[in-house]
Amino acid sequence: DPTVDEIVKAVQQVGYDAVVERDKTYSREYEQRGRVVVQGADDASKNDLVQAIAAYVGILRD
């Protein structure tokens, strides 16, 4: 369950810019966790981007 801040750091490590929208929530959740919008990732697929970010979040937690 990565935090928004961890995701932003990982996105920056991958080499993209990130915009945080802290007031966004999923409709099925009550708690505002926010979301991260990745900018300039037109050259990468969503799956590749998610896997790279997940790997960096794991590294950040170690």
C-alpha positions, 0 to 999 in steps of 0.5 A: 500500500504505497503512499502518494509521496513514495509513488512520486519519488519513484516516478521521479527516479524512473525519469518522469514528472509527477503531479499530485492531486491530494483531494482525489479519492476512489468512489469506494473509499472514504479516506482521501489518499490522493492520486499521482498523474505521471507526465511525459510518459508517452513513450512507455506503456502503463504496465512497464511504468507501473512495474518500474515504479513498483520496483523503485518503491520497494527499493525506497522502503529498504 
